[in-house]
Amino acid sequence: MPIEKNTLLKSVIILSTGTMLSRLTGFVREMVLAANYGADIVSDAFILAFTIPDSLLVFISGAVAASFIPMYHRVEDTAKFTRNIMTCLLFISLAFSVVFTIFPGALVRLFAFQLDPETFEIAVFFVRYMVWSAVFILLMDVYNAHLEIKGAFFVSGIRPVWRNITVILGLILGSIYDRNLIIALAPVAGSALSMLVLSIANRKHQYTYRPYLDLQSPDLRQVFILTAPIFLATASGQINMIISRNFAATLPVGTISYLNYSNRVAALFVALFGHALFTVLYPHMSKLAASDDIAKLKGILTRSIIYITAIMLPLCIGLIVLAEPGVRIMFERGHFTAEDTARTAAILRMHAMLLLSGGINPLIVRGFFAVQSTKAPAYISIAAVLASIALHFWLIGPLGAEGLALAASLSAFLATLLLIVFLRKKLGSLGLRKDLPELAKISLASLAMGVCVWLLSHTLPLLSVPTLQSTVLCIAVVAAGALVYGALLLLMKSRVGFDAAAAALKLLRRSKTT
């Protein structure tokens, strides 16, 4: 049954709202870290230790969840199928946690093999405790996938909120009492709280986890057969972060923190405007593939690529122009100085180019997954990682930390081109060629908006006034840029512009009637 436009829009808005809350609390977490520790050895060590379980395990559990969704529509006993997967993941996570509690240094070296001794020692201490988040991380994505299949997107979207709040409290208390143990235990407690909330939400949707294990199940084997290539296909961004941090460890102390803060800003926009769309569409695409309705599947992919471009391209340009005042507003307080702002903003200008690829790539990859084709995106991901390593070596010399961010952006863009080419070979023509005029209109409107924002940012004192005034001025500049962009799309008779205007008018009429 075709997905209704209203239902899709409602689901995207609901998930975007939940994701926005999650990302905002994540930003508060980064702001608290920056204010209390700036960019020093403790912040570098915390960022490494905090992201190690996520980098290794979120993408493994995410790959399992990505293979779980299309399989869920094909199995007879969905509850038993789900419990079997979760029990396997529980045993894997316990084994992982035990091993790396004993050998935490091995994980730290994997993520930053040239780390200085003092930062390494603190990171090892953090990892020894934080690694126990694995017990919850590996299970949460399956819980999440089940909720997404049932259409419960808000609870899925706010999952990280509970962990972020707990970590924020841990960072504050750790700073007050000068106890790194509090900081180390906070992510574990936050992960446990997040999983508790998800388990309660799943009970409301007729699923309760009970231990069940059948290693001979063909459905279980199929999920894990699909998981390895799906992991390779989805993990290139995270692998790029690992590569960047290893190279950053050879640069002055604080570089890892600058890269992290910059990446968080770029990831915020990807999560708000890209993640919500492909998360909502993926279960529906899987249903279309299961019913062999490839024409509708291609139509959804093409329209989504156009809409993501219409959102992400102007955001990318705006972020490049407003990088420094934006970073100043978000992070410059406490131990985070004006010099830290300038260095983070310089990296952010290079990371901004990730927005377009970060929105399009996961959508196309899930198009492959929906038809259970995992080899092509896995090979493309490997090619992108190899290109990233070469670019890191090439660009770190002349550009330093900015070169690391540029290398990640260029390799992601290469992956975008390859994914579109290979998806076309798999499914046939996607119809993007007939949308070239629409893409040209979006590009022209985005460039004009960028010029407008640049002129305003150089006319107004965004960096010389207090933070509150700078925030108000930045909001005004962004609003002016958005008006210019929208007006130009309408003047050029862009389909995206008319669709957006129609949706806005519809929402306005509804608000008046209520």
C-alpha positions as CSV (number, residue, x, y, z in Angstrom):
1,M,0.0,0.0,0.0
2,P,1.6,3.4,-1.0
3,I,2.7,5.7,1.8
4,E,0.5,8.8,2.1
5,K,2.2,12.1,1.7
6,N,0.6,13.4,4.9
7,T,1.7,10.4,6.8
8,L,5.2,10.7,5.5
9,L,5.4,14.4,6.4
10,K,4.0,13.8,9.8
11,S,6.4,10.9,10.5
12,V,9.4,13.0,9.3
13,I,8.3,16.0,11.5
14,I,7.9,13.7,14.5
15,L,11.3,12.0,14.1
16,S,12.9,15.4,13.3
17,T,11.5,16.8,16.5
18,G,12.8,13.9,18.5
19,T,16.2,14.0,16.8
20,M,16.4,17.8,17.4
21,L,15.9,17.3,21.1
22,S,18.6,14.6,21.0
23,R,21.0,16.7,19.1
24,L,20.3,19.8,21.3
25,T,21.1,17.8,24.4
26,G,24.2,16.5,22.6
27,F,25.2,20.0,21.9
28,V,24.7,21.0,25.5
29,R,27.0,18.0,26.4
30,E,29.7,19.4,24.0
31,M,29.2,22.9,25.4
32,V,29.6,21.6,29.0
33,L,32.7,19.7,27.9
34,A,34.2,22.8,26.2
35,A,33.3,25.1,29.1
36,N,34.8,22.9,31.8
37,Y,37.8,21.4,29.9
38,G,38.3,23.5,26.7
39,A,40.6,21.7,24.3
40,D,43.2,19.9,26.5
41,I,44.3,16.4,27.4
42,V,41.2,15.6,29.4
43,S,38.8,16.7,26.7
44,D,40.9,14.8,24.0
45,A,40.9,11.7,26.2
46,F,37.2,11.9,27.0
47,I,36.2,12.3,23.3
48,L,38.3,9.3,22.3
49,A,36.9,7.1,25.1
50,F,33.3,8.3,24.7
51,T,33.3,7.6,21.0
52,I,35.1,4.3,21.0
53,P,32.1,2.1,22.0
54,D,29.9,4.2,19.6
55,S,32.3,4.0,16.7
56,L,32.8,0.2,16.9
57,L,29.4,-0.9,18.2
58,V,26.7,1.5,17.0
59,F,27.5,0.7,13.4
60,I,27.6,-3.1,14.1
61,S,24.2,-2.9,15.8
62,G,23.0,-0.4,13.2
63,A,24.0,-2.9,10.5
64,V,22.1,-5.7,12.3
65,A,19.1,-3.3,12.5
66,A,19.3,-2.5,8.8
67,S,19.2,-6.2,7.9
68,F,16.6,-6.8,10.6
69,I,14.0,-4.4,9.0
70,P,13.6,-6.1,5.6
71,M,13.9,-9.6,7.2
72,Y,11.1,-8.7,9.7
73,H,8.6,-8.4,6.8
74,R,9.5,-11.9,5.6
75,V,9.5,-14.1,8.8
76,E,6.5,-15.8,10.4
77,D,7.2,-15.4,14.1
78,T,8.5,-11.8,14.5
79,A,8.7,-11.9,18.3
80,K,10.9,-15.0,18.4
81,F,13.0,-13.7,15.5
82,T,13.6,-10.4,17.4
83,R,14.5,-12.1,20.7
84,N,16.9,-14.5,19.0
85,I,18.8,-11.6,17.5
86,M,18.9,-9.6,20.7
87,T,20.2,-12.6,22.7
88,C,23.0,-13.1,20.3
89,L,23.9,-9.5,20.5
90,L,23.8,-9.6,24.3
91,F,26.4,-12.4,24.4
92,I,28.6,-10.5,21.9
93,S,28.4,-7.3,23.9
94,L,29.3,-9.1,27.2
95,A,32.3,-10.7,25.6
96,F,33.4,-7.4,24.1
97,S,33.1,-5.6,27.4
98,V,35.0,-8.2,29.4
99,V,37.9,-8.4,26.9
100,F,38.4,-4.6,26.6
101,T,38.0,-4.0,30.3
102,I,41.2,-6.2,30.6
103,F,42.9,-4.7,27.5
104,P,41.6,-1.1,27.2
105,G,44.9,0.2,25.8
106,A,44.4,-1.9,22.6
107,L,41.2,0.0,21.8
108,V,42.8,3.4,22.5
109,R,45.8,2.6,20.2
110,L,43.3,1.5,17.5
111,F,41.7,5.0,17.5
112,A,44.8,7.1,18.1
113,F,48.0,5.1,17.9
114,Q,50.3,8.1,18.2
115,L,48.7,9.7,21.3
116,D,51.0,11.4,23.8
117,P,51.6,9.3,27.0
118,E,49.6,11.5,29.4
119,T,46.5,11.7,27.2
120,F,46.8,7.9,26.5
121,E,46.8,7.1,30.3
122,I,43.6,9.1,30.9
123,A,41.9,7.7,27.8
124,V,42.7,4.1,29.0
125,F,41.2,4.9,32.4
126,F,38.0,6.2,30.7
127,V,37.7,3.3,28.3
128,R,38.0,0.6,31.0
129,Y,34.7,1.8,32.4
130,M,32.9,3.3,29.3
131,V,33.3,0.1,27.3
132,W,30.5,-1.4,29.4
133,S,28.1,0.8,27.4
134,A,28.5,-1.9,24.8
135,V,26.0,-4.1,26.7
136,F,23.3,-1.6,26.0
137,I,24.4,-0.1,22.7
138,L,24.2,-3.4,20.8
139,L,20.6,-4.0,21.9
140,M,19.2,-0.5,21.5
141,D,19.3,-0.4,17.7
142,V,17.2,-3.5,17.5
143,Y,14.7,-2.0,19.9
144,N,14.8,1.2,17.8
145,A,14.2,-0.7,14.5
146,H,11.2,-2.5,16.0
147,L,9.7,0.9,17.0
148,E,10.4,2.3,13.5
149,I,8.6,-0.6,11.9
150,K,5.6,0.1,14.2
151,G,5.8,3.8,13.3
152,A,6.8,5.0,16.8
153,F,9.4,7.5,15.6
154,F,9.4,10.0,18.4
155,V,10.6,7.6,21.1
156,S,13.2,6.3,18.6
157,G,14.4,9.9,17.9
158,I,14.8,10.9,21.5
159,R,16.8,7.8,22.5
160,P,20.1,9.7,23.0
161,V,18.5,12.3,25.2
162,W,18.7,10.2,28.3
163,R,22.3,9.4,27.8
164,N,23.2,13.0,27.0
165,I,21.6,14.3,30.1
166,T,23.4,11.7,32.3
167,V,26.8,12.5,30.7
168,I,26.2,16.3,31.2
169,L,25.6,15.7,34.9
170,G,28.7,13.4,35.0
171,L,30.9,16.1,33.4
172,I,29.7,18.8,35.7
173,L,30.1,16.6,38.9
174,G,33.4,15.3,37.6
175,S,34.7,18.9,37.2
176,I,33.4,20.0,40.6
177,Y,34.8,17.1,42.5
178,D,37.8,16.5,40.2
179,R,36.9,12.9,39.9
180,N,37.4,11.2,36.5
181,L,35.6,8.1,37.7
182,I,32.3,10.0,37.7
183,I,32.9,11.1,34.1
184,A,33.8,7.5,33.1
185,L,30.7,6.0,34.6
186,A,28.2,8.5,33.3
187,P,27.9,7.2,29.7
188,V,27.3,3.6,31.0
189,A,24.5,4.8,33.3
190,G,23.1,6.9,30.5
191,S,23.1,4.0,28.1
192,A,21.3,1.8,30.6
193,L,18.6,4.5,31.1
194,S,18.1,4.9,27.4
195,M,17.6,1.1,27.0
196,L,15.1,1.1,29.8
197,V,13.0,3.8,28.1
198,L,13.1,1.9,24.8
199,S,12.1,-1.4,26.5
200,I,9.1,0.3,28.1
201,A,8.1,1.8,24.7
202,N,8.4,-1.6,23.0
203,R,6.1,-3.2,25.5
204,K,3.4,-0.7,24.4
205,H,3.9,-2.1,20.9
206,Q,3.5,-5.7,21.8
207,Y,7.1,-6.7,22.2
208,T,8.9,-7.7,25.3
209,Y,12.4,-9.1,25.3
210,R,12.9,-12.6,26.8
211,P,16.1,-14.6,26.4
212,Y,15.8,-17.0,23.4
213,L,18.6,-18.5,21.4
214,D,18.4,-20.7,18.3
215,L,21.8,-20.6,16.5
216,Q,20.4,-22.9,13.8
217,S,17.7,-20.5,12.7
218,P,18.1,-19.7,8.9
219,D,16.6,-16.3,9.5
220,L,19.3,-15.5,12.1
221,R,22.0,-16.7,9.7
222,Q,20.6,-14.5,6.9
223,V,20.6,-11.4,9.2
224,F,24.3,-12.0,10.1
225,I,25.2,-12.8,6.5
226,L,23.8,-9.4,5.5
227,T,25.3,-7.6,8.5
228,A,29.0,-7.7,7.4
229,P,28.5,-6.0,4.1
230,I,26.0,-3.6,5.6
231,F,28.5,-2.7,8.3
232,L,31.1,-2.0,5.6
233,A,28.6,0.1,3.6
234,T,27.4,2.2,6.5
235,A,30.6,2.6,8.6
236,S,32.8,4.6,6.2
237,G,31.9,7.9,7.9
238,Q,32.8,6.5,11.3
239,I,36.0,4.9,9.9
240,N,36.9,8.3,8.5
241,M,36.6,9.7,12.0
242,I,38.9,7.1,13.3
243,I,41.4,7.9,10.5
244,S,41.1,11.6,11.2
245,R,41.7,11.1,14.9
246,N,44.8,9.0,14.3
247,F,46.2,11.7,12.0
248,A,45.1,14.4,14.5
249,A,47.0,12.7,17.3
250,T,50.2,13.7,15.4
251,L,49.2,17.4,15.6
252,P,49.2,19.7,18.6
253,V,47.1,18.8,21.7
254,G,43.5,20.0,21.2
255,T,43.3,19.1,17.5
256,I,41.1,16.0,18.3
257,S,38.8,18.3,20.3
258,Y,38.6,20.8,17.4
259,L,37.7,18.1,15.0
260,N,35.1,16.6,17.3
261,Y,33.4,20.0,17.9
262,S,33.3,20.7,14.2
263,N,32.0,17.3,13.3
264,R,29.2,17.6,15.9
265,V,28.0,20.8,14.2
266,A,28.0,19.2,10.8
267,A,26.4,16.0,12.1
268,L,23.6,18.1,13.7
269,F,22.2,19.3,10.4
270,V,22.6,15.8,8.8
271,A,20.7,14.2,11.6
272,L,17.9,16.8,11.6
273,F,17.2,16.9,7.8
274,G,18.7,13.7,6.4
275,H,18.4,11.1,9.1
276,A,14.7,11.6,9.7
277,L,13.9,11.2,6.0
278,F,15.7,7.9,5.3
279,T,14.7,6.5,8.7
280,V,11.0,7.0,7.9
281,L,11.3,5.8,4.3
282,Y,13.4,2.7,4.9
283,P,10.7,0.4,6.3
284,H,8.4,1.5,3.4
285,M,11.1,0.9,0.8
286,S,11.7,-2.6,2.2
287,K,8.0,-3.3,1.8
288,L,8.0,-2.1,-1.8
289,A,11.1,-4.2,-2.6
290,A,9.4,-7.3,-0.9
291,S,6.4,-6.8,-3.2
292,D,8.7,-6.2,-6.2
293,D,7.4,-2.7,-6.9
294,I,10.7,-1.3,-8.1
295,A,9.2,1.6,-10.0
296,K,7.8,3.2,-6.9
297,L,11.0,2.5,-5.0
298,K,13.0,4.4,-7.6
299,G,10.5,7.2,-7.6
300,I,10.8,7.6,-3.8
301,L,14.6,7.6,-4.1
302,T,14.8,10.2,-6.9
303,R,12.4,12.6,-5.2
304,S,14.2,12.2,-1.9
305,I,17.6,13.0,-3.4
306,I,16.1,16.2,-4.9
307,Y,14.6,17.3,-1.6
308,I,17.7,16.5,0.4
309,T,19.8,18.6,-2.1
310,A,17.3,21.5,-1.8
311,I,17.8,21.4,2.0
312,M,21.5,20.5,2.4
313,L,23.1,22.6,-0.3
314,P,22.0,26.0,1.1
315,L,22.8,24.8,4.6
316,C,26.3,23.8,3.4
317,I,26.9,27.2,1.9
318,G,25.5,29.0,4.9
319,L,27.6,27.0,7.3
320,I,30.8,27.9,5.4
321,V,29.9,31.6,5.5
322,L,28.8,31.7,9.2
323,A,31.2,29.1,10.6
324,E,33.1,31.5,13.0
325,P,30.1,33.3,14.5
326,G,28.3,30.0,14.8
327,V,31.1,28.3,16.7
328,R,31.5,31.3,18.9
329,I,27.8,31.3,19.9
330,M,27.8,27.5,20.5
331,F,31.1,27.0,22.3
332,E,33.0,30.1,23.3
333,R,32.7,30.3,27.0
334,G,34.7,29.1,30.1
335,H,37.9,27.4,28.9
336,F,37.0,27.6,25.2
337,T,38.7,30.7,24.0
338,A,38.5,32.9,20.9
339,E,41.6,31.1,19.5
340,D,39.7,27.8,19.9
341,T,36.7,29.3,18.1
342,A,38.9,30.3,15.1
343,R,40.5,26.9,14.8
344,T,37.3,25.0,15.1
345,A,35.6,27.3,12.5
346,A,38.4,26.8,10.0
347,I,37.9,23.0,10.3
348,L,34.1,23.4,10.1
349,R,34.3,25.1,6.8
350,M,35.8,22.0,5.4
351,H,33.4,19.7,7.3
352,A,30.4,21.7,5.9
353,M,30.8,19.9,2.6
354,L,29.8,16.7,4.4
355,L,26.2,17.9,4.7
356,L,25.1,17.0,1.1
357,S,26.8,13.6,1.1
358,G,25.8,12.9,4.6
359,G,22.1,13.3,3.7
360,I,22.2,11.5,0.3
361,N,24.5,8.6,1.0
362,P,22.5,6.8,3.8
363,L,19.3,7.1,1.7
364,I,20.9,5.5,-1.4
365,V,22.6,2.8,0.7
366,R,19.2,1.9,2.2
367,G,17.8,1.7,-1.3
368,F,20.4,-1.1,-1.9
369,F,19.5,-2.7,1.4
370,A,15.8,-2.7,0.6
371,V,16.4,-5.0,-2.4
372,Q,18.9,-6.9,-0.2
373,S,21.9,-5.9,-2.4
374,T,24.7,-5.3,0.0
375,K,27.9,-6.0,-2.0
376,A,28.0,-2.8,-4.1
377,P,27.7,-0.3,-1.2
378,A,30.2,-2.3,0.8
379,Y,32.8,-2.1,-2.1
380,I,32.1,1.6,-2.5
381,S,32.6,2.2,1.2
382,I,35.9,0.4,1.1
383,A,37.0,2.5,-2.0
384,A,35.9,5.7,-0.1
385,V,38.0,4.7,2.9
386,L,41.1,4.0,0.8
387,A,40.6,7.4,-0.9
388,S,40.2,9.0,2.5
389,I,43.5,7.6,3.7
390,A,45.3,8.8,0.6
391,L,43.7,12.2,1.0
392,H,44.7,12.4,4.7
393,F,48.3,11.8,3.8
394,W,48.2,14.3,1.0
395,L,46.3,17.1,2.7
396,I,47.6,17.0,6.3
397,G,51.0,18.5,5.3
398,P,49.8,21.7,3.5
399,L,46.5,22.2,5.5
400,G,47.0,20.5,8.9
401,A,43.7,19.8,10.7
402,E,41.7,21.5,8.0
403,G,43.1,19.0,5.5
404,L,41.8,16.2,7.6
405,A,38.3,17.6,7.5
406,L,38.6,18.2,3.7
407,A,39.8,14.7,3.2
408,A,36.7,13.3,4.9
409,S,34.4,15.6,2.8
410,L,36.0,14.7,-0.5
411,S,35.9,10.9,0.1
412,A,32.2,11.2,1.1
413,F,31.5,13.1,-2.1
414,L,33.3,10.3,-4.1
415,A,31.1,7.8,-2.4
416,T,28.0,9.7,-3.4
417,L,28.9,9.6,-7.1
418,L,29.7,5.9,-7.0
419,L,26.6,5.0,-5.1
420,I,24.3,6.8,-7.7
421,V,26.2,5.1,-10.6
422,F,25.9,1.6,-9.1
423,L,22.3,2.0,-8.0
424,R,21.4,3.0,-11.5
425,K,23.1,-0.2,-12.7
426,K,21.2,-2.3,-10.2
427,L,17.7,-0.8,-10.6
428,G,17.9,0.9,-14.0
429,S,17.5,4.6,-14.8
430,L,16.5,6.6,-11.7
431,G,15.2,9.5,-13.8
432,L,17.7,12.0,-12.3
433,R,18.6,13.4,-15.8
434,K,15.2,14.9,-16.3
435,D,15.6,16.6,-12.9
436,L,18.8,18.4,-13.9
437,P,16.9,21.7,-14.5
438,E,15.5,21.4,-11.0
439,L,19.0,20.8,-9.5
440,A,20.3,23.8,-11.5
441,K,17.6,26.1,-10.0
442,I,18.4,24.8,-6.5
443,S,22.1,25.5,-7.1
444,L,21.6,29.0,-8.4
445,A,19.3,29.9,-5.5
446,S,21.8,28.5,-3.0
447,L,24.7,30.5,-4.5
448,A,22.6,33.7,-4.5
449,M,21.6,33.0,-0.9
450,G,25.3,32.5,0.0
451,V,26.3,35.8,-1.5
452,C,23.4,37.5,0.5
453,V,24.5,35.9,3.8
454,W,28.2,36.8,3.1
455,L,27.4,40.4,2.5
456,L,25.2,40.7,5.6
457,S,27.8,38.8,7.8
458,H,30.5,41.3,6.7
459,T,28.2,44.3,7.3
460,L,27.0,43.3,10.7
461,P,29.3,43.1,13.8
462,L,28.7,39.3,14.4
463,L,32.1,38.8,16.1
464,S,32.6,42.0,18.0
465,V,29.3,42.2,20.0
466,P,28.4,40.1,23.1
467,T,27.2,36.5,22.4
468,L,23.5,37.2,23.0
469,Q,23.5,40.1,20.4
470,S,25.6,38.0,18.0
471,T,23.0,35.2,18.3
472,V,20.1,37.6,17.5
473,L,22.1,39.0,14.5
474,C,22.9,35.5,13.2
475,I,19.3,34.5,13.4
476,A,18.3,37.6,11.4
477,V,21.0,36.8,8.8
478,V,19.8,33.2,8.5
479,A,16.2,34.3,8.2
480,A,17.1,36.8,5.4
481,G,19.1,34.1,3.6
482,A,16.1,31.7,3.8
483,L,13.8,34.3,2.4
484,V,16.1,35.0,-0.5
485,Y,16.4,31.3,-1.2
486,G,12.7,30.6,-1.0
487,A,11.8,33.6,-3.2
488,L,14.3,32.7,-5.8
489,L,13.0,29.1,-6.0
490,L,9.5,30.5,-6.5
491,L,10.6,33.0,-9.1
492,M,12.4,30.3,-11.1
493,K,9.2,28.1,-10.8
494,S,11.1,25.4,-8.9
495,R,8.9,22.3,-8.1
496,V,10.6,22.0,-4.7
497,G,9.8,25.7,-4.0
498,F,6.1,25.3,-4.9
499,D,5.8,22.0,-2.9
500,A,7.4,23.8,0.2
501,A,5.1,26.8,-0.2
502,A,2.0,24.5,-0.5
503,A,3.0,22.5,2.6
504,A,3.5,25.8,4.5
505,L,0.1,27.1,3.5
506,K,-1.5,23.8,4.5
507,L,0.1,23.9,7.9
508,L,-1.0,27.6,8.3
509,R,-4.6,26.8,7.4
510,R,-4.6,23.9,9.9
511,S,-3.2,26.0,12.7
512,K,-6.0,28.6,12.0
513,T,-8.7,26.0,12.2
514,T,-7.4,24.6,15.4
